[in-house]
Amino acid sequence: MYNLKTLGRHILVEYYNCDPELLKNPALIEKEMNQAALKARATIVESNFHHFNPWGVSGAVIVAESHLTIHTWPEYGFASADFFTCGDIDPWKSFEYLEKVLKAEFSESVEIPRGLTAKIQKHAKVDLGEMSHKGSSEE
């Protein structure tokens, strides 16, 4: 099996048929996004959320290992989120937690490897030596 070395993992998620009352509550969305970060064992640096009147919430949780973001459309029962992590963090833990909290009936997701070390080394103007993300236990 071929093992790609990357600096990070990025999960893009679409949550369908969520509870609309949850999706329009900025305090609850912020609380649960922070909890989602903790479920993945990420270190929260700060969070910032905005309520769009009359609908929707957008926000980001900045973690030492990167970020989690969300935008909600309560009028459609829909939320879109992304979980970008580096280090020994499992972004799927955040995804699973949020899916339950939002009461999503269905979700779609894709994981994108970020920072392919072979490509970074290929395009570097200097020898970067052995590469790993901060906190990696692979090396």
N, C-alpha and C positions, 0 to 999 in steps of 0.2 A: 504494500500500500504506500502511496506517495503522500508524504506529510508536508504540507505547506506551512512554512513559518511566517507568521504575521505579527504585526505590532498590536493589532486589535481585532475585535469582532463587532460587527454592526448588524443588529436585527431590526428590520422594518416590519411593522405590524399594523394590520387593519382589524379593528374590533367591530362586529356587526350586532345589531339588535340589542344594544346595551340599555340599561335603565336610564331613561332621559333625565330623571330627577337628579341622579348622581352626576351626569355629564355637565349639568349647568351649575354645579356647586363648586366654586373656585377653592374654598377652604378645604373641602373634602378631597378634591382632585390633588391639591398640593400635598395634603397629609398622606394620601395613598401612594402618590408618586415617590415621596420620600421613603415610605415604608417599602415600596418595591425595590428601591436602591439598597436598602438595608437587607432585604431578603437575599440579594445577590452578594451580600457581604462587602458592598462598596462603602467608601468613606465619603460622607456628604460634606461638601465645602459650603454650598449655599443653594437656595432655590428661589425662583422668581416666577410668579404666575399672574396672569391677567384675565379678567372677566370681560368678555365682549357683551355689551348690553344690547338686546335682551338675551342673547344666546352665546354659548360657547366659552371655552376656557383654553388658553394656550399657556404653556409653561415649560420650564426647564429645571432640572435638578443637576447641578454641576457636582460631579464627584471627583475625587482625586484620580480615579481611573478613567475619566472622560465625562459622559453625560447621558441623561435620560430626558426625552422631550415628549410632549403630547399636545394634540389639538383635538377639541371635541366639537361635535355638531349634535347637540341634544335633540334638535328638531328632526333629525334623521336617525337617532339612536346609534350614532357612529362616532368612533374615535380612531385617530391615527397616532401611532407612537413609534419612537425609535429608542433603542438601547445600544449605546456605543461604549464598549468597555475594553480596557487593557488590563494586563496583569492576570492574576489568578481569580478572576471574577466570572461567574456564570450568568450571562445576560438572560438566559432562558428562565431563570428563577424569577426575575423581574416580570417577564412576559406572563408566566403562569399566574403569578400573584395578581397582576392587574386584570387579567382575563376574568378571574373569579370575582374580584371586587366590583368591576364594572357590570357584572352579570351578563357578559357577552354570550350570545347563543352560538356564535360562530366567529372564527378568526382566520386570517390568512397571514402568513409570515414568510420572510426570506432572510437568510443570514448571508452577509457579504463579508468576506475577509478583507481587512483593511491593513495597509502598510505591508505589502508583501516584501519581506526582507531581501529576497533575491533581486527584485526590481530596484529597490532602493540602492543596493550595492552596485548593480549594473550601471545605474545612472549617476552614481556618486563621482565626484571629481577627485576624491581622496580615498584611500583604503580605510574602510570602516571597521574592518576586523569582524569578529563574531558579534552578531546583533541579537539583542533580546529586549523585550519591553520591560520596563521597571516592574519589579516584583515577580518576574517570571520564575517558575519552578522547573521549566523545561530544560534550562541550561545546566 
